[in-house]
């Protein structure tokens, strides 16, 4: 019983860390963006650049995660990152200086990488060492909880509080989330054995497989970041949907909460690559529904499909990385996230430029859907490479 309680606490630490670093420090900005544009003088292009700077911080964190193998150092940086997540949330409410906001967004990106890569790697390493199933669906529910929670919080707080006061409330929430995120994650075990005494071996994929995988994940990063960052502003600006954007963001969060667990089950039946292809196709549909179908039905249905797929894709990719490198999962996670992170810098910048040029963010959705289409083709190609690699390995054996 104590053993199961420990497992739940470790998974809980991951959930709360993602709610803190991804939900509050990173994505509270999305539902607050229209409010900051209306009350704090934030322009369309500036909103895009702040998002791009946020992802630059995330990319920096991915580079760091990919470069270190020491579990003790990863644990220390994870804990520093959680404290930074609280401080960067506070910074957003202290000023209207775009430079300070930019510094906050960069550091928030670093902290989100600490949770997403270092924290996830530490948790997956713990699960593997203690002979649990190598799945992260429960852990990644924290992303959906964070997004949905931020959306509900902004919708409620906007009735009484301005943008600045809401950042201060989010800071208080972050302080509460910080406690279990730090206390429930045990110090890492640095031995090369599982709890049953079996050795842990890495089984890396071929270089070609990894290159195609990273390219497809880049495309997924563009598809994710455009909707995740601008969905509230996009829906608010669609004809007949003024003021409805926050409901779309809430729908994304609600769909994302159970999605990872659902995709774990799908992957067990179909294989991880087939599950990724299915998720990518459904995500394209979700991205385009608000502009193709229109109306509240298109916006909400699109948000539900998007929320139900993007976090599932991230979970499947990072779980695959952990299976290839059980002794140092954050290393390949970091490499994959570098490609995802570069996409998250370019995506908001391009979408901000499209918004400034055409007076609407809707063009960004078409751009995101096109990139997702390319990524889906690459995933199909990856299946062929995977089959070829398996045959080559069997021939050697």
BATOR-892691 format. One record per residue (C-alpha): z, y, x; residue in three letters; residue number from 1. Coordinates in steps of 0.05 Angstrom, whole numbers, padded with zeros to 5 digits. Layout:
BEGIN
@z=Z; y=Y; x=X; numar=ALA; senu=NUM
...
This chain:
BEGIN
@z=00000; y=00000; x=00000; numar=UNK; senu=1
@z=00018; y=00049; x=00056; numar=UNK; senu=2
@z=-00048; y=00030; x=00089; numar=UNK; senu=3
@z=-00087; y=00051; x=00026; numar=UNK; senu=4
@z=-00046; y=00115; x=00019; numar=UNK; senu=5
@z=-00064; y=00133; x=00091; numar=UNK; senu=6
@z=-00138; y=00121; x=00075; numar=UNK; senu=7
@z=-00134; y=00166; x=00014; numar=UNK; senu=8
@z=-00099; y=00221; x=00054; numar=UNK; senu=9
@z=-00152; y=00218; x=00109; numar=UNK; senu=10
@z=-00207; y=00224; x=00056; numar=UNK; senu=11
@z=-00166; y=00279; x=00023; numar=UNK; senu=12
@z=-00164; y=00318; x=00088; numar=UNK; senu=13
@z=-00240; y=00314; x=00090; numar=UNK; senu=14
@z=-00247; y=00336; x=00017; numar=UNK; senu=15
@z=-00201; y=00396; x=00027; numar=UNK; senu=16
@z=-00233; y=00415; x=00093; numar=UNK; senu=17
@z=-00302; y=00417; x=00059; numar=UNK; senu=18
@z=-00274; y=00456; x=00000; numar=UNK; senu=19
@z=-00245; y=00506; x=00050; numar=UNK; senu=20
@z=-00302; y=00514; x=00100; numar=UNK; senu=21
@z=-00362; y=00498; x=00057; numar=UNK; senu=22
@z=-00336; y=00521; x=-00011; numar=UNK; senu=23
@z=-00295; y=00583; x=00004; numar=UNK; senu=24
@z=-00314; y=00607; x=00074; numar=UNK; senu=25
@z=-00388; y=00593; x=00066; numar=UNK; senu=26
@z=-00410; y=00589; x=-00007; numar=UNK; senu=27
@z=-00364; y=00638; x=-00042; numar=UNK; senu=28
@z=-00416; y=00687; x=-00015; numar=UNK; senu=29
@z=-00469; y=00659; x=-00063; numar=UNK; senu=30
@z=-00437; y=00676; x=-00130; numar=UNK; senu=31
@z=-00409; y=00740; x=-00100; numar=UNK; senu=32
@z=-00477; y=00763; x=-00074; numar=UNK; senu=33
@z=-00501; y=00797; x=-00138; numar=UNK; senu=34
@z=-00433; y=00831; x=-00145; numar=UNK; senu=35
@z=-00436; y=00856; x=-00073; numar=UNK; senu=36
@z=-00506; y=00882; x=-00086; numar=UNK; senu=37
@z=-00483; y=00919; x=-00147; numar=UNK; senu=38
@z=-00416; y=00945; x=-00122; numar=UNK; senu=39
@z=-00418; y=00946; x=-00045; numar=UNK; senu=40
@z=-00489; y=00971; x=-00033; numar=UNK; senu=41
@z=-00515; y=00906; x=-00003; numar=UNK; senu=42
@z=-00592; y=00905; x=-00004; numar=UNK; senu=43
@z=-00638; y=00847; x=-00019; numar=UNK; senu=44
@z=-00661; y=00839; x=00053; numar=UNK; senu=45
@z=-00590; y=00849; x=00080; numar=UNK; senu=46
@z=-00566; y=00794; x=00034; numar=UNK; senu=47
@z=-00618; y=00748; x=00063; numar=UNK; senu=48
@z=-00601; y=00767; x=00135; numar=UNK; senu=49
@z=-00527; y=00755; x=00125; numar=UNK; senu=50
@z=-00542; y=00686; x=00099; numar=UNK; senu=51
@z=-00588; y=00674; x=00159; numar=UNK; senu=52
@z=-00532; y=00696; x=00206; numar=UNK; senu=53
@z=-00485; y=00648; x=00171; numar=UNK; senu=54
@z=-00532; y=00591; x=00186; numar=UNK; senu=55
@z=-00540; y=00615; x=00258; numar=UNK; senu=56
@z=-00465; y=00603; x=00264; numar=UNK; senu=57
@z=-00473; y=00535; x=00233; numar=UNK; senu=58
@z=-00529; y=00518; x=00282; numar=UNK; senu=59
@z=-00485; y=00540; x=00340; numar=UNK; senu=60
@z=-00431; y=00493; x=00315; numar=UNK; senu=61
@z=-00482; y=00436; x=00310; numar=UNK; senu=62
@z=-00504; y=00448; x=00382; numar=UNK; senu=63
@z=-00431; y=00445; x=00404; numar=UNK; senu=64
@z=-00418; y=00381; x=00363; numar=UNK; senu=65
@z=-00479; y=00348; x=00394; numar=UNK; senu=66
@z=-00457; y=00365; x=00465; numar=UNK; senu=67
@z=-00386; y=00337; x=00466; numar=UNK; senu=68
@z=-00362; y=00265; x=00462; numar=UNK; senu=69
@z=-00287; y=00274; x=00473; numar=UNK; senu=70
@z=-00252; y=00257; x=00407; numar=UNK; senu=71
@z=-00189; y=00296; x=00426; numar=UNK; senu=72
@z=-00230; y=00359; x=00439; numar=UNK; senu=73
@z=-00268; y=00349; x=00373; numar=UNK; senu=74
@z=-00201; y=00343; x=00336; numar=UNK; senu=75
@z=-00176; y=00407; x=00369; numar=UNK; senu=76
@z=-00240; y=00446; x=00352; numar=UNK; senu=77
@z=-00239; y=00420; x=00281; numar=UNK; senu=78
@z=-00168; y=00448; x=00271; numar=UNK; senu=79
@z=-00187; y=00515; x=00302; numar=UNK; senu=80
@z=-00247; y=00517; x=00256; numar=UNK; senu=81
@z=-00204; y=00509; x=00194; numar=UNK; senu=82
@z=-00161; y=00568; x=00213; numar=UNK; senu=83
@z=-00224; y=00609; x=00228; numar=UNK; senu=84
@z=-00249; y=00593; x=00158; numar=UNK; senu=85
@z=-00189; y=00629; x=00128; numar=UNK; senu=86
@z=-00195; y=00689; x=00174; numar=UNK; senu=87
@z=-00269; y=00699; x=00161; numar=UNK; senu=88
@z=-00257; y=00699; x=00086; numar=UNK; senu=89
@z=-00206; y=00754; x=00095; numar=UNK; senu=90
@z=-00254; y=00795; x=00138; numar=UNK; senu=91
@z=-00305; y=00799; x=00081; numar=UNK; senu=92
@z=-00258; y=00840; x=00037; numar=UNK; senu=93
@z=-00232; y=00887; x=00091; numar=UNK; senu=94
@z=-00295; y=00929; x=00100; numar=UNK; senu=95
@z=-00364; y=00949; x=00075; numar=UNK; senu=96
@z=-00391; y=00950; x=00147; numar=UNK; senu=97
@z=-00452; y=00903; x=00149; numar=UNK; senu=98
@z=-00438; y=00889; x=00223; numar=UNK; senu=99
@z=-00368; y=00863; x=00208; numar=UNK; senu=100
@z=-00396; y=00822; x=00151; numar=UNK; senu=101
@z=-00447; y=00793; x=00199; numar=UNK; senu=102
@z=-00392; y=00773; x=00248; numar=UNK; senu=103
@z=-00354; y=00741; x=00191; numar=UNK; senu=104
@z=-00415; y=00702; x=00167; numar=UNK; senu=105
@z=-00429; y=00677; x=00238; numar=UNK; senu=106
@z=-00357; y=00653; x=00248; numar=UNK; senu=107
@z=-00356; y=00623; x=00178; numar=UNK; senu=108
@z=-00418; y=00584; x=00198; numar=UNK; senu=109
@z=-00382; y=00558; x=00259; numar=UNK; senu=110
@z=-00322; y=00537; x=00216; numar=UNK; senu=111
@z=-00367; y=00501; x=00166; numar=UNK; senu=112
@z=-00398; y=00461; x=00223; numar=UNK; senu=113
@z=-00327; y=00443; x=00245; numar=UNK; senu=114
@z=-00314; y=00413; x=00177; numar=UNK; senu=115
@z=-00383; y=00384; x=00164; numar=UNK; senu=116
@z=-00395; y=00352; x=00232; numar=UNK; senu=117
@z=-00331; y=00347; x=00272; numar=UNK; senu=118
@z=-00287; y=00332; x=00212; numar=UNK; senu=119
@z=-00337; y=00284; x=00181; numar=UNK; senu=120
@z=-00347; y=00249; x=00249; numar=UNK; senu=121
@z=-00272; y=00242; x=00259; numar=UNK; senu=122
@z=-00263; y=00214; x=00188; numar=UNK; senu=123
@z=-00322; y=00165; x=00195; numar=UNK; senu=124
@z=-00295; y=00142; x=00262; numar=UNK; senu=125
@z=-00227; y=00130; x=00229; numar=UNK; senu=126
@z=-00259; y=00090; x=00172; numar=UNK; senu=127
@z=-00299; y=00047; x=00220; numar=UNK; senu=128
@z=-00239; y=00034; x=00265; numar=UNK; senu=129
@z=-00197; y=00013; x=00205; numar=UNK; senu=130
@z=-00252; y=-00034; x=00178; numar=UNK; senu=131
@z=-00269; y=00007; x=00116; numar=UNK; senu=132
@z=-00339; y=00013; x=00087; numar=UNK; senu=133
@z=-00382; y=00062; x=00127; numar=UNK; senu=134
@z=-00394; y=00109; x=00068; numar=UNK; senu=135
@z=-00377; y=00182; x=00059; numar=UNK; senu=136
@z=-00390; y=00192; x=-00016; numar=UNK; senu=137
@z=-00317; y=00207; x=-00033; numar=UNK; senu=138
@z=-00309; y=00253; x=00027; numar=UNK; senu=139
@z=-00371; y=00295; x=00010; numar=UNK; senu=140
@z=-00346; y=00306; x=-00061; numar=UNK; senu=141
@z=-00310; y=00364; x=-00029; numar=UNK; senu=142
@z=-00375; y=00403; x=-00024; numar=UNK; senu=143
@z=-00388; y=00398; x=-00099; numar=UNK; senu=144
@z=-00315; y=00414; x=-00115; numar=UNK; senu=145
@z=-00319; y=00475; x=-00070; numar=UNK; senu=146
@z=-00384; y=00501; x=-00100; numar=UNK; senu=147
@z=-00361; y=00489; x=-00172; numar=UNK; senu=148
@z=-00292; y=00518; x=-00159; numar=UNK; senu=149
@z=-00320; y=00581; x=-00127; numar=UNK; senu=150
@z=-00369; y=00590; x=-00185; numar=UNK; senu=151
@z=-00314; y=00584; x=-00237; numar=UNK; senu=152
@z=-00268; y=00629; x=-00197; numar=UNK; senu=153
@z=-00320; y=00685; x=-00191; numar=UNK; senu=154
@z=-00339; y=00679; x=-00265; numar=UNK; senu=155
@z=-00265; y=00687; x=-00285; numar=UNK; senu=156
@z=-00245; y=00739; x=-00233; numar=UNK; senu=157
@z=-00305; y=00783; x=-00248; numar=UNK; senu=158
@z=-00274; y=00800; x=-00315; numar=UNK; senu=159
@z=-00217; y=00837; x=-00280; numar=UNK; senu=160
@z=-00230; y=00843; x=-00205; numar=UNK; senu=161
@z=-00282; y=00877; x=-00162; numar=UNK; senu=162
@z=-00318; y=00843; x=-00104; numar=UNK; senu=163
@z=-00265; y=00862; x=-00052; numar=UNK; senu=164
@z=-00205; y=00836; x=-00092; numar=UNK; senu=165
@z=-00242; y=00771; x=-00103; numar=UNK; senu=166
@z=-00250; y=00760; x=-00028; numar=UNK; senu=167
@z=-00174; y=00769; x=-00021; numar=UNK; senu=168
@z=-00161; y=00718; x=-00076; numar=UNK; senu=169
@z=-00207; y=00669; x=-00041; numar=UNK; senu=170
@z=-00167; y=00681; x=00023; numar=UNK; senu=171
@z=-00104; y=00660; x=-00013; numar=UNK; senu=172
@z=-00139; y=00598; x=-00040; numar=UNK; senu=173
@z=-00163; y=00583; x=00031; numar=UNK; senu=174
@z=-00091; y=00585; x=00057; numar=UNK; senu=175
@z=-00072; y=00532; x=00006; numar=UNK; senu=176
@z=-00131; y=00487; x=00024; numar=UNK; senu=177
@z=-00115; y=00494; x=00098; numar=UNK; senu=178
@z=-00050; y=00455; x=00094; numar=UNK; senu=179
@z=-00076; y=00385; x=00073; numar=UNK; senu=180
@z=-00140; y=00396; x=00114; numar=UNK; senu=181
@z=-00097; y=00398; x=00177; numar=UNK; senu=182
@z=-00036; y=00355; x=00160; numar=UNK; senu=183
@z=-00071; y=00295; x=00129; numar=UNK; senu=184
@z=-00119; y=00281; x=00186; numar=UNK; senu=185
@z=-00085; y=00238; x=00240; numar=UNK; senu=186
@z=-00096; y=00248; x=00314; numar=UNK; senu=187
@z=-00158; y=00208; x=00337; numar=UNK; senu=188
@z=-00154; y=00139; x=00367; numar=UNK; senu=189
@z=-00192; y=00140; x=00433; numar=UNK; senu=190
@z=-00195; y=00065; x=00444; numar=UNK; senu=191
@z=-00262; y=00028; x=00439; numar=UNK; senu=192
@z=-00236; y=-00023; x=00388; numar=UNK; senu=193
@z=-00229; y=-00028; x=00313; numar=UNK; senu=194
@z=-00161; y=-00042; x=00281; numar=UNK; senu=195
@z=-00177; y=-00116; x=00281; numar=UNK; senu=196
@z=-00192; y=-00114; x=00356; numar=UNK; senu=197
@z=-00268; y=-00119; x=00352; numar=UNK; senu=198
@z=-00307; y=-00075; x=00401; numar=UNK; senu=199
@z=-00348; y=-00016; x=00374; numar=UNK; senu=200
@z=-00421; y=-00014; x=00397; numar=UNK; senu=201
@z=-00474; y=00041; x=00388; numar=UNK; senu=202
@z=-00543; y=00018; x=00364; numar=UNK; senu=203
@z=-00587; y=00080; x=00371; numar=UNK; senu=204
@z=-00656; y=00086; x=00336; numar=UNK; senu=205
@z=-00721; y=00094; x=00375; numar=UNK; senu=206
@z=-00740; y=00164; x=00401; numar=UNK; senu=207
@z=-00800; y=00167; x=00353; numar=UNK; senu=208
@z=-00755; y=00149; x=00294; numar=UNK; senu=209
@z=-00706; y=00203; x=00314; numar=UNK; senu=210
@z=-00760; y=00257; x=00322; numar=UNK; senu=211
@z=-00791; y=00243; x=00254; numar=UNK; senu=212
@z=-00721; y=00239; x=00222; numar=UNK; senu=213
@z=-00703; y=00307; x=00251; numar=UNK; senu=214
@z=-00768; y=00337; x=00226; numar=UNK; senu=215
@z=-00757; y=00311; x=00155; numar=UNK; senu=216
@z=-00686; y=00337; x=00157; numar=UNK; senu=217
@z=-00712; y=00405; x=00177; numar=UNK; senu=218
@z=-00754; y=00406; x=00114; numar=UNK; senu=219
@z=-00693; y=00384; x=00073; numar=UNK; senu=220
@z=-00654; y=00442; x=00104; numar=UNK; senu=221
@z=-00705; y=00492; x=00078; numar=UNK; senu=222
@z=-00704; y=00461; x=00009; numar=UNK; senu=223
@z=-00628; y=00462; x=00008; numar=UNK; senu=224
@z=-00614; y=00531; x=00035; numar=UNK; senu=225
@z=-00661; y=00572; x=-00009; numar=UNK; senu=226
@z=-00631; y=00546; x=-00074; numar=UNK; senu=227
@z=-00560; y=00541; x=-00048; numar=UNK; senu=228
@z=-00559; y=00613; x=-00023; numar=UNK; senu=229
@z=-00601; y=00650; x=-00074; numar=UNK; senu=230
@z=-00597; y=00609; x=-00139; numar=UNK; senu=231
@z=-00550; y=00658; x=-00173; numar=UNK; senu=232
@z=-00592; y=00719; x=-00155; numar=UNK; senu=233
@z=-00657; y=00681; x=-00170; numar=UNK; senu=234
@z=-00636; y=00660; x=-00240; numar=UNK; senu=235
@z=-00606; y=00728; x=-00255; numar=UNK; senu=236
@z=-00674; y=00760; x=-00241; numar=UNK; senu=237
@z=-00715; y=00711; x=-00283; numar=UNK; senu=238
@z=-00739; y=00739; x=-00351; numar=UNK; senu=239
@z=-00689; y=00723; x=-00405; numar=UNK; senu=240
@z=-00637; y=00695; x=-00357; numar=UNK; senu=241
@z=-00602; y=00759; x=-00336; numar=UNK; senu=242
@z=-00528; y=00744; x=-00321; numar=UNK; senu=243
@z=-00538; y=00668; x=-00326; numar=UNK; senu=244
@z=-00540; y=00654; x=-00251; numar=UNK; senu=245
@z=-00467; y=00637; x=-00244; numar=UNK; senu=246
@z=-00476; y=00580; x=-00294; numar=UNK; senu=247
@z=-00531; y=00551; x=-00251; numar=UNK; senu=248
@z=-00486; y=00552; x=-00190; numar=UNK; senu=249
@z=-00431; y=00518; x=-00230; numar=UNK; senu=250
@z=-00480; y=00465; x=-00253; numar=UNK; senu=251
@z=-00499; y=00452; x=-00179; numar=UNK; senu=252
@z=-00426; y=00442; x=-00161; numar=UNK; senu=253
@z=-00411; y=00397; x=-00220; numar=UNK; senu=254
@z=-00472; y=00353; x=-00205; numar=UNK; senu=255
@z=-00455; y=00351; x=-00131; numar=UNK; senu=256
@z=-00384; y=00325; x=-00142; numar=UNK; senu=257
@z=-00401; y=00253; x=-00162; numar=UNK; senu=258
@z=-00470; y=00253; x=-00130; numar=UNK; senu=259
@z=-00451; y=00226; x=-00061; numar=UNK; senu=260
@z=-00415; y=00167; x=-00091; numar=UNK; senu=261
@z=-00475; y=00153; x=-00136; numar=UNK; senu=262
@z=-00523; y=00156; x=-00077; numar=UNK; senu=263
@z=-00479; y=00109; x=-00038; numar=UNK; senu=264
@z=-00488; y=00058; x=-00094; numar=UNK; senu=265
@z=-00563; y=00071; x=-00097; numar=UNK; senu=266
@z=-00569; y=00062; x=-00021; numar=UNK; senu=267
@z=-00533; y=-00005; x=-00025; numar=UNK; senu=268
@z=-00587; y=-00031; x=-00073; numar=UNK; senu=269
@z=-00650; y=00003; x=-00045; numar=UNK; senu=270
@z=-00633; y=00018; x=00028; numar=UNK; senu=271
@z=-00617; y=00086; x=00057; numar=UNK; senu=272
@z=-00689; y=00108; x=00070; numar=UNK; senu=273
@z=-00713; y=00091; x=-00001; numar=UNK; senu=274
@z=-00653; y=00128; x=-00029; numar=UNK; senu=275
@z=-00670; y=00189; x=00014; numar=UNK; senu=276
@z=-00743; y=00189; x=-00011; numar=UNK; senu=277
@z=-00720; y=00184; x=-00084; numar=UNK; senu=278
@z=-00670; y=00241; x=-00074; numar=UNK; senu=279
@z=-00723; y=00285; x=-00041; numar=UNK; senu=280
@z=-00772; y=00276; x=-00099; numar=UNK; senu=281
@z=-00719; y=00292; x=-00150; numar=UNK; senu=282
@z=-00697; y=00353; x=-00110; numar=UNK; senu=283
@z=-00768; y=00381; x=-00111; numar=UNK; senu=284
@z=-00767; y=00376; x=-00187; numar=UNK; senu=285
@z=-00699; y=00409; x=-00189; numar=UNK; senu=286
@z=-00721; y=00467; x=-00145; numar=UNK; senu=287
@z=-00783; y=00482; x=-00187; numar=UNK; senu=288
@z=-00755; y=00474; x=-00258; numar=UNK; senu=289
@z=-00727; y=00545; x=-00263; numar=UNK; senu=290
@z=-00795; y=00577; x=-00249; numar=UNK; senu=291
@z=-00841; y=00525; x=-00280; numar=UNK; senu=292
@z=-00804; y=00510; x=-00345; numar=UNK; senu=293
@z=-00764; y=00574; x=-00348; numar=UNK; senu=294
@z=-00708; y=00592; x=-00396; numar=UNK; senu=295
@z=-00636; y=00569; x=-00393; numar=UNK; senu=296
@z=-00657; y=00496; x=-00401; numar=UNK; senu=297
@z=-00701; y=00498; x=-00339; numar=UNK; senu=298
@z=-00648; y=00535; x=-00299; numar=UNK; senu=299
@z=-00591; y=00488; x=-00317; numar=UNK; senu=300
@z=-00632; y=00424; x=-00312; numar=UNK; senu=301
@z=-00659; y=00447; x=-00245; numar=UNK; senu=302
@z=-00590; y=00463; x=-00220; numar=UNK; senu=303
@z=-00563; y=00395; x=-00242; numar=UNK; senu=304
@z=-00620; y=00359; x=-00207; numar=UNK; senu=305
@z=-00613; y=00401; x=-00144; numar=UNK; senu=306
@z=-00537; y=00392; x=-00141; numar=UNK; senu=307
@z=-00544; y=00318; x=-00153; numar=UNK; senu=308
@z=-00592; y=00308; x=-00095; numar=UNK; senu=309
@z=-00580; y=00357; x=-00037; numar=UNK; senu=310
@z=-00510; y=00335; x=-00021; numar=UNK; senu=311
@z=-00530; y=00262; x=-00030; numar=UNK; senu=312
@z=-00584; y=00271; x=00022; numar=UNK; senu=313
@z=-00535; y=00302; x=00071; numar=UNK; senu=314
@z=-00485; y=00246; x=00059; numar=UNK; senu=315
@z=-00538; y=00191; x=00069; numar=UNK; senu=316
@z=-00566; y=00223; x=00133; numar=UNK; senu=317
@z=-00497; y=00234; x=00165; numar=UNK; senu=318
@z=-00474; y=00164; x=00145; numar=UNK; senu=319
@z=-00537; y=00135; x=00178; numar=UNK; senu=320
@z=-00520; y=00174; x=00241; numar=UNK; senu=321
@z=-00450; y=00144; x=00240; numar=UNK; senu=322
@z=-00479; y=00074; x=00234; numar=UNK; senu=323
@z=-00524; y=00085; x=00294; numar=UNK; senu=324
@z=-00468; y=00115; x=00336; numar=UNK; senu=325
@z=-00400; y=00088; x=00310; numar=UNK; senu=326
@z=-00364; y=00107; x=00375; numar=UNK; senu=327
@z=-00388; y=00180; x=00373; numar=UNK; senu=328
@z=-00418; y=00195; x=00305; numar=UNK; senu=329
@z=-00414; y=00271; x=00311; numar=UNK; senu=330
@z=-00464; y=00268; x=00369; numar=UNK; senu=331
@z=-00524; y=00246; x=00327; numar=UNK; senu=332
@z=-00497; y=00284; x=00267; numar=UNK; senu=333
@z=-00500; y=00346; x=00311; numar=UNK; senu=334
@z=-00572; y=00332; x=00332; numar=UNK; senu=335
@z=-00594; y=00321; x=00260; numar=UNK; senu=336
@z=-00558; y=00384; x=00238; numar=UNK; senu=337
@z=-00592; y=00426; x=00292; numar=UNK; senu=338
@z=-00658; y=00415; x=00256; numar=UNK; senu=339
@z=-00624; y=00426; x=00189; numar=UNK; senu=340
@z=-00590; y=00489; x=00217; numar=UNK; senu=341
@z=-00655; y=00519; x=00245; numar=UNK; senu=342
@z=-00684; y=00511; x=00175; numar=UNK; senu=343
@z=-00623; y=00546; x=00146; numar=UNK; senu=344
@z=-00636; y=00606; x=00191; numar=UNK; senu=345
@z=-00710; y=00612; x=00174; numar=UNK; senu=346
@z=-00704; y=00595; x=00100; numar=UNK; senu=347
@z=-00660; y=00655; x=00078; numar=UNK; senu=348
@z=-00698; y=00703; x=00123; numar=UNK; senu=349
@z=-00765; y=00683; x=00094; numar=UNK; senu=350
@z=-00737; y=00684; x=00023; numar=UNK; senu=351
@z=-00705; y=00752; x=00035; numar=UNK; senu=352
@z=-00773; y=00778; x=00060; numar=UNK; senu=353
@z=-00809; y=00748; x=-00001; numar=UNK; senu=354
@z=-00757; y=00781; x=-00046; numar=UNK; senu=355
@z=-00766; y=00848; x=-00013; numar=UNK; senu=356
@z=-00842; y=00843; x=-00015; numar=UNK; senu=357
@z=-00851; y=00818; x=-00086; numar=UNK; senu=358
@z=-00786; y=00843; x=-00117; numar=UNK; senu=359
@z=-00763; y=00773; x=-00134; numar=UNK; senu=360
@z=-00732; y=00712; x=-00100; numar=UNK; senu=361
@z=-00774; y=00664; x=-00143; numar=UNK; senu=362
@z=-00828; y=00657; x=-00089; numar=UNK; senu=363
@z=-00774; y=00627; x=-00045; numar=UNK; senu=364
@z=-00769; y=00568; x=-00092; numar=UNK; senu=365
@z=-00843; y=00552; x=-00084; numar=UNK; senu=366
@z=-00835; y=00557; x=-00009; numar=UNK; senu=367
@z=-00774; y=00510; x=-00011; numar=UNK; senu=368
@z=-00810; y=00459; x=-00056; numar=UNK; senu=369
@z=-00871; y=00458; x=-00009; numar=UNK; senu=370
@z=-00827; y=00444; x=00051; numar=UNK; senu=371
@z=-00791; y=00389; x=00013; numar=UNK; senu=372
@z=-00859; y=00358; x=-00002; numar=UNK; senu=373
@z=-00875; y=00355; x=00073; numar=UNK; senu=374
@z=-00806; y=00325; x=00086; numar=UNK; senu=375
@z=-00818; y=00271; x=00034; numar=UNK; senu=376
@z=-00883; y=00250; x=00068; numar=UNK; senu=377
@z=-00846; y=00246; x=00134; numar=UNK; senu=378
@z=-00793; y=00201; x=00103; numar=UNK; senu=379
@z=-00848; y=00153; x=00079; numar=UNK; senu=380
@z=-00876; y=00153; x=00150; numar=UNK; senu=381
@z=-00805; y=00139; x=00176; numar=UNK; senu=382
@z=-00804; y=00075; x=00135; numar=UNK; senu=383
@z=-00866; y=00051; x=00172; numar=UNK; senu=384
@z=-00836; y=00069; x=00240; numar=UNK; senu=385
@z=-00770; y=00034; x=00221; numar=UNK; senu=386
@z=-00808; y=-00029; x=00202; numar=UNK; senu=387
@z=-00847; y=-00027; x=00267; numar=UNK; senu=388
@z=-00783; y=-00018; x=00308; numar=UNK; senu=389
@z=-00749; y=-00076; x=00272; numar=UNK; senu=390
@z=-00809; y=-00121; x=00287; numar=UNK; senu=391
@z=-00810; y=-00100; x=00360; numar=UNK; senu=392
@z=-00735; y=-00114; x=00366; numar=UNK; senu=393
@z=-00745; y=-00183; x=00334; numar=UNK; senu=394
@z=-00801; y=-00198; x=00383; numar=UNK; senu=395
@z=-00757; y=-00180; x=00442; numar=UNK; senu=396
@z=-00701; y=-00223; x=00415; numar=UNK; senu=397
